[in-house]
């Protein structure tokens, strides 16, 4: 199985040095636009747009994953979107499972025309941590669908992201709902790429506490360095994090509605839903499955489902207890840690920086309306 290779792990100083180079590349790329064009592109493209005459091109970067499966099936049930590629990455479960799961999902939806390209098997610099306790040993709630007949394409995730974005500069929205390893690797391999991506909608992060540590949300915890690269890339980001995704849960009546649907997508979603709810009850995992990833995807279908607020978001990569935390500033200067008494600095960056924004964070959601949209699209009974 061909997949993106593990990068040599830099130490912290080397990592930050590399990222500064990437940031500079992104700034230089952006400077090709006039100031007016740049700000217009941010304002228009960073707000998810409802459908227009032609479908919106997207690439889904994903670690299926129960809620990833719902996001993929929602995208493939939505004519407003043209899914150019699906790029699995290790996260909820290892790539050895997320890759065949993505292939299973395009088969279920009858969309094997969509290329599925293998991504990174490990984070940029850390050992992989997974969440099979939530997603089942197979990553799809323990349904154990048959092995896919479809094969991944020969390109890697990084290669296909670069090729498709470069073929349609300014047109391809990235929907990233797993650890951001593939996206960071693509950006680091091509300093012009960030300036060609109009918007990156991601599920990840939180400005109200984490879910795998008190500080960090799972996707950013698994690969904080990748999140750091993405948030310093200059790409306009829409962050759909735990602040809203915790509020959207798949309950028994949703599972029943999906099971009653007459199409293969609805039936498969119903099986995943039932199996996952059953696993939660069996293992004592609290609550119901949260529909994190389809909510991020759904902001492209109906931007009014969430309330967005501008922040400057940076990612903690140095904290022993807080790595992967998304730290959001809403007006104040961006203040780093106090200098050490010795005069030494961790990376020489502890001067305050003026406030600026780089991310629209979803801070509220109409959960009931989102669940109606999700179940309605998958059953084909509503839009
Ligand atoms: Ca995911």
Boltz pocket constraint, residues with backbone or C-beta under 6 A from the ligand:
constraints:
  - pocket:
      binder: B
      contacts: [[A, 62], [A, 63], [A, 64], [A, 65], [A, 67], [A, 68], [A, 91], [A, 92], [A, 177], [A, 178], [A, 293]]
      max_distance: 6.0
